[in-house]
Amino acid sequence: MKLNLPSPVQEIHSPLYLEKGLRVFVKRDDLIHPLISGNKWRKLKYILSDAQDQAKTHLVTFGGAYSNHLLACAAAANYNGLNCTGVVRGEQVKNEILDKCAALGMRLIFVDRERYRNKHQIFKELFEKDDQAYFIDEGGASEEAVQGCEEIITELHATFDHILCAAGTGSTAAGILAAINKQELNTRLQLIPVLKDGDFFNQAIDKYAIPDTSFELHKNYHFGGYAKYNDQLLEFIIDYYHQHEILLDQVYTAKLVFGLDDLIRSDFFKPGEHLLWIHTGGKTGLLGIKEKLIAKAPEFRQILEEIL
């Protein structure tokens, strides 16, 4: 399995950044691997190592119908010769992501949304007698994920005044914070929660016993909640690709960069500061809004067809 590591850091040139006297960079974790991209590889790296240490050969994980995590797990299991089951939230459906998961060898089990809430109970009911089964939480959230996400920072060859990251479960943010603290960097982490209840991140960071709280939450960029979006965000995705040839997804990275630009416009950052945002991948999520994107920008048809 060929991985593009360390992932490259690229400067983003924009009249807005020049006007405000800022330099803005992106760490292109979306380029790590076509299917196991962004923080998905970061999170799975040590999870896979732990599974192998325990001689487990059957990965069992969870996600929605357009889950980047399910696809990443299916690909990682396939490349490592492991069995894999994906428990999918909601009614049985077919789409490009799940078809690719199945083609990679993942067995798919659909469960209703109420039952899905208790993932550990599902695992116990379905796999209690399978001593080769290894539980992976939705999104890969775990201590191992935090360990893997620390390497986002340890790979850097420069320091930044601020690092910005979209936040879902909190494990990526926890890993970044842990590395900032270990290296004693004077870097402030700016988090853009992608769901309404952003306050839970304080509890998430506490759960992973991160010793410092050098981060800020910017809770006004969720666009209505997890996986919610509107025409403004779709147009932002299209415009950003045309300007920088970087694909953003509507669930995580578009909300992050939209928030970043809004903070810059409001003079949140000081002139002369260097900013780094983390591209955590997720472009396959765009397939869930394919028709809406193509209706607004027909040239996106070919772009989206090349994702898988």
C-alpha positions, -999 to 999 in steps of 0.1 A, spaced: 0 0 0 17 32 -12 11 62 11 21 98 4 37 106 37 46 130 51 18 148 34 28 180 17 23 215 30 11 240 4 7 278 6 -27 292 -4 -25 325 -22 -56 347 -20 -61 385 -23 -79 383 11 -49 369 28 -26 394 12 -48 423 22 -48 411 58 -11 405 59 -14 368 66 3 337 51 -20 307 50 -9 271 44 -27 238 41 -14 204 51 -27 181 23 -36 150 42 -62 145 15 -33 133 -7 -22 105 16 -41 79 -3 -71 79 -28 -93 59 -5 -77 61 30 -71 98 29 -68 126 55 -73 118 91 -87 84 82 -53 69 77 -40 88 108 -67 72 129 -64 37 114 -27 34 116 -23 24 152 -58 8 153 -45 -17 127 -13 -22 146 -33 -30 178 -56 -54 159 -25 -72 146 -9 -73 180 -40 -90 193 -40 -114 163 -74 -101 152 -83 -107 116 -118 -93 114 -124 -55 116 -159 -44 126 -168 -8 123 -197 17 119 -208 46 98 -235 62 76 -243 54 40 -217 79 26 -191 73 53 -155 80 44 -145 60 74 -163 28 62 -145 32 28 -112 37 45 -116 6 67 -127 -15 37 -96 -4 18 -72 -9 47 -86 -43 55 -83 -53 18 -47 -42 15 -38 -60 48 -56 -93 40 -82 -88 68 -119 -95 69 -141 -65 74 -177 -58 83 -194 -24 81 -225 -17 102 -244 10 83 -268 34 100 -303 35 85 -323 17 59 -307 -5 33 -295 16 3 -271 14 -26 -246 41 -36 -211 44 -50 -194 44 -16 -211 12 -3 -206 -5 -37 -169 3 -35 -168 -10 1 -185 -43 -10 -161 -45 -40 -132 -43 -15 -146 -72 5 -166 -54 32 -197 -72 44 -225 -47 50 -251 -49 77 -278 -22 79 -294 -14 113 -321 11 121 -311 44 136 -324 37 171 -305 4 174 -274 20 159 -271 43 189 -256 14 210 -227 3 189 -211 -18 216 -243 -37 221 -246 -44 183 -210 -57 183 -217 -79 213 -249 -93 197 -235 -100 163 -199 -109 170 -197 -122 206 -187 -157 193 -162 -144 168 -129 -143 187 -113 -127 156 -136 -97 156 -121 -63 165 -143 -33 174 -136 0 157 -158 29 167 -175 52 142 -149 75 127 -121 55 143 -124 75 175 -100 60 200 -67 65 219 -50 50 189 -66 76 167 -52 104 189 -18 88 187 -19 87 149 -32 123 146 -2 136 167 19 128 136 1 157 117 23 180 139 54 159 142 57 159 103 58 196 101 91 214 94 79 248 103 59 264 131 27 282 128 9 308 150 -24 291 145 -35 256 133 -71 252 122 -90 219 120 -126 208 115 -139 189 145 -163 159 146 -155 133 173 -126 153 188 -99 127 184 -81 146 156 -81 177 177 -69 158 207 -40 144 187 -30 178 174 -32 193 209 -12 165 224 16 171 199 16 208 204 20 203 241 47 177 238 67 199 215 60 230 237 49 250 206 35 285 209 7 275 185 -30 281 191 -55 255 178 -86 269 163 -114 244 160 -145 246 137 -171 221 150 -192 207 122 -222 199 143 -244 221 165 -233 210 199 -197 222 198 -194 225 235 -189 188 239 -153 192 226 -142 203 260 -154 169 274 -138 151 244 -104 167 251 -107 158 288 -115 122 279 -82 119 262 -64 135 292 -48 163 271 -30 184 298 -36 219 282 -65 238 268 -48 259 242 -76 258 218 -107 279 208 -140 268 194 -158 287 167 -193 274 167 -210 294 141 -200 275 110 -219 242 113 -246 253 87 -274 237 106 -256 206 120 -237 175 110 -237 169 73 -261 199 68 -253 225 41 -270 251 20 -265 267 -14 -240 292 1 -217 263 11 -221 245 -22 -211 276 -41 -181 280 -17 -170 245 -26 -172 252 -63 -155 286 -61 -127 273 -40 -120 245 -64 -119 269 -93 -95 292 -74 -72 266 -59 -79 232 -75 -85 218 -40 -117 198 -33 -135 205 -1 -164 184 12 -197 197 26 -194 178 59 -160 189 72 -134 208 52 -157 233 34 -171 244 68 -135 247 81 -123 269 53 -155 290 51 -150 296 89 -113 304 83 -120 330 57 -147 346 78 -124 348 108 -98 364 86 -123 390 73 -133 399 108 -96 405 118 -95 376 143 -58 370 133 -30 395 136 -11 408 105 21 388 100 8 356 115 12 322 97 -18 299 97 -21 262 88 -53 244 81 -56 207 80 -72 191 50 -87 159 66 -98 144 33 -135 134 29 -139 142 -8 -159 110 -13 -186 126 7 -193 149 -22 -208 119 -40 -238 122 -17 -246 157 -32 -234 149 -67 -265 160 -86 -268 193 -67 -232 201 -74 -235 192 -111 -267 213 -114 -247 243 -102 -214 235 -120 -217 209 -148 -179 207 -150 -180 189 -117 -194 158 -133 -160 147 -145 -143 157 -112 -168 137 -92 -166 107 -115 -128 105 -109 -131 104 -71 -134 66 -69 
